[in-house]
């Protein structure tokens, strides 16, 4: 995402698309392999191993879902928020005209 923003000069939405098109498949394959591995561990007869395997597989699957559903809008929102802060670098008080209150 940052590489697309800095080196390619893409807008936030296009940078998110670029990032997911380049690393999305790898993220998907890695997460599925990890979930499958931990689900195998959940077949253990030792309850603690089985519980840990199932819980870890669920957490990794949820993390993958969050990566694909919540991360793109979060990146776009944070980009607009951070670029909005940079535009407001001058304090509001310095740009507000002051009107002297007369005491006649």
Steps between C-alpha positions, in 0.01 A plus 500: 500500500765751600720402209214565259427833668861622509668350195210477257310807622168316513193624683406319821229287335728400213786427740276263697402323178866476398603363840230234505565401138869446575486337844139386526560152357802442726302616803213269407718192437705549817193545718323197354812286551529614862131440569525151349808421708342611824177316418707182474630576848140530619450128431743416781376278780671731750232758581736793551660448156161456334361816659810704415494375139134586454530840666810591300336393173194713578713803588707472180184464290346805667822696444483415130140620481590822680797551266278482195190677633611761753858586408429669163243749636722561803800581280292736286351671807838541671653635180234770469524576872879532496506707183233723653723557803792602283286760324402652835859549610438870566310544825145629466565783744776640278268524198200641683482879479478670833269788566605727783232560757481872552465653841372854439 
